[in-house]
Amino acid sequence: MKILSTRLLTATHDLCKRTTSLEILKNLKRHLTVSETATALRPFYLAVHPDFYGQFPVERKVNEESLKKLHEYITDLHKTGKAKPTDINFYVRGKQQNDKYKYVNMKLLSGDVRSTVTTVLESVALPLDYLDTIPRGPATTKIRWDSSYYHFTGKQNPHDEYYQATSKLHTGTLISWLQKKRARCQIKIRI
């Protein structure tokens, strides 16, 4: 029985190690948030939105279906970090009122939201100004581990109430405490 529990603890500890490594690897690259992605793609949505193609049912349907595929692809990237390669097609309005619609074919192969958004915007010649303002460094959010992580690794949980209370009590050293109390003690000795 003891051997079984030891193996279980070891396996759980190894799982925590792997999870830790995966979380660290995930945070090395700065991914776009959902709102940053939506903001970056807003000019693209305005260029291909099916509502602007009311008189052209074929173009409208193609854009509608392709927008659904694009949305699914980006959602998968946000949720799992990977998505199946997809081909999407769009009709894009020309710059002039009389211009015909331009047919654009895109291959989405990337496993990164930022490069996918870049591919989409570049394929229809839209600026990347907003994307350039978003930092590429690691994400700044701190990971709050589950208490079981600290239990299995033997590390101190910084969010533990007991730990926070005791760390506030032990802020100084013995020498600093004695120096603070020295004057008071000298007065008491004289009395």
C-alpha positions in Angstrom: 0.0 0.0 0.0 2.8 2.4 0.9 4.6 1.7 -2.4 1.4 2.5 -4.3 0.9 5.8 -2.5 4.6 6.7 -3.1 4.2 5.9 -6.8 1.0 8.0 -7.0 2.8 10.9 -5.3 5.7 10.6 -7.7 3.5 10.5 -10.7 1.5 13.5 -9.5 4.7 15.4 -8.8 5.9 14.6 -12.3 2.6 15.8 -13.7 3.0 19.0 -11.8 6.5 19.4 -13.3 5.2 18.9 -16.8 2.3 21.3 -16.3 4.8 23.9 -14.9 7.0 23.5 -18.0 4.0 23.8 -20.3 2.8 26.9 -18.6 6.2 28.5 -18.8 6.6 27.6 -22.5 3.1 29.0 -23.2 4.0 32.3 -21.6 7.3 32.8 -23.4 5.6 34.2 -26.5 3.2 37.1 -26.1 -0.1 36.1 -27.6 -2.8 38.5 -28.6 -5.9 38.6 -26.3 -9.3 38.2 -27.8 -10.0 41.9 -27.6 -6.7 42.8 -29.2 -7.4 40.4 -32.0 -10.9 41.9 -32.6 -9.5 45.4 -32.6 -6.7 44.4 -35.0 -9.2 42.8 -37.4 -11.8 45.6 -37.3 -10.6 47.2 -40.6 -10.7 43.8 -42.2 -14.2 43.1 -41.0 -15.3 46.4 -42.4 -13.7 45.6 -45.8 -15.4 42.1 -46.2 -18.5 42.2 -44.1 -21.4 40.5 -45.8 -23.8 43.4 -45.1 -21.9 45.5 -47.7 -22.6 42.9 -50.4 -26.4 43.0 -50.3 -26.7 43.3 -54.1 -24.2 40.6 -54.8 -25.5 37.3 -53.2 -22.6 35.1 -54.4 -19.9 37.4 -52.9 -22.0 37.8 -49.8 -22.3 34.1 -49.2 -18.6 33.5 -49.8 -17.6 36.2 -47.3 -20.1 34.9 -44.8 -18.8 31.4 -44.9 -15.2 32.5 -44.9 -15.7 34.8 -41.9 -17.2 31.9 -40.0 -14.1 29.8 -40.8 -11.8 32.6 -39.8 -13.6 33.0 -36.5 -13.4 29.3 -35.8 -9.7 29.2 -36.7 -8.8 32.1 -34.4 -11.0 30.8 -31.6 -9.2 27.5 -31.7 -5.9 29.3 -31.6 -7.0 31.2 -28.5 -8.4 28.2 -26.7 -5.9 25.4 -27.6 -2.9 27.1 -29.3 -3.4 25.1 -32.5 -5.8 24.9 -35.3 -6.2 22.8 -38.5 -4.8 24.6 -41.6 -7.6 26.3 -43.5 -8.1 27.9 -46.9 -10.5 30.9 -46.9 -11.6 33.1 -49.7 -13.0 36.7 -49.6 -14.3 39.3 -52.0 -12.9 42.7 -51.1 -14.3 46.0 -52.3 -12.0 48.2 -54.3 -11.0 51.7 -53.3 -13.2 53.4 -55.8 -17.0 53.1 -55.9 -17.0 51.7 -59.5 -14.2 49.1 -58.9 -15.0 45.5 -59.1 -14.6 43.1 -56.2 -11.2 41.6 -55.8 -11.1 37.9 -55.0 -8.5 37.0 -52.3 -7.5 33.5 -51.3 -5.7 33.0 -48.0 -4.0 29.9 -46.5 -4.1 29.9 -42.7 -1.2 27.7 -41.5 0.1 29.5 -38.4 -0.2 28.3 -34.9 0.1 31.8 -33.6 -2.7 34.4 -33.4 -0.5 37.4 -34.2 0.9 35.9 -37.4 -2.6 34.8 -38.5 -3.9 38.3 -38.0 -0.8 39.6 -39.9 -1.5 37.2 -42.8 -5.1 38.3 -43.0 -4.4 42.0 -43.0 -1.5 41.8 -45.4 -3.5 39.7 -47.9 -6.0 42.6 -48.4 -3.3 45.3 -48.1 -4.5 46.7 -44.8 -2.0 48.5 -42.4 -0.5 46.7 -39.5 -0.2 49.8 -37.3 -2.2 48.5 -34.4 -0.4 45.2 -34.3 2.9 47.0 -34.2 1.9 48.8 -31.0 1.3 45.5 -29.1 4.4 44.3 -27.4 5.9 40.9 -28.5 7.6 40.1 -25.2 6.4 37.5 -22.6 3.0 38.0 -21.0 3.2 40.0 -17.8 0.5 38.2 -15.9 1.6 36.2 -13.0 0.6 32.6 -12.7 -1.4 31.7 -9.6 -0.7 28.0 -9.0 -3.1 25.7 -7.3 -2.3 24.8 -3.7 -1.5 21.2 -4.7 1.4 22.5 -6.7 3.0 23.9 -3.6 2.2 20.8 -1.6 3.9 18.4 -4.0 6.9 20.7 -4.7 7.5 21.6 -1.1 7.6 25.3 -2.0 6.0 27.9 0.1 2.6 29.2 -1.1 2.8 33.0 -1.3 -1.0 33.2 -1.3 -1.5 31.2 1.8 -3.1 33.3 4.6 -0.9 31.6 7.3 2.3 32.4 5.3 1.3 36.0 4.8 0.5 36.5 8.5 3.7 34.9 9.7 5.8 36.8 7.1 4.5 40.1 8.4 5.4 39.1 12.0 9.0 38.2 11.1 9.9 41.2 9.0 13.1 42.1 11.0 16.0 40.4 12.5 16.8 40.0 16.2 19.4 42.7 16.0 17.0 45.2 14.5 14.4 44.3 17.2 17.0 44.8 20.0 18.1 48.2 18.6 14.5 49.4 18.5 13.9 48.2 22.1 17.3 49.3 23.6 16.2 52.8 24.7 13.1 51.5 26.4 15.0 48.7 28.1 17.6 51.2 29.4 14.9 53.3 31.0 13.4 50.3 32.7 16.7 49.2 34.1 17.3 52.6 35.7 13.9 52.4 37.5 
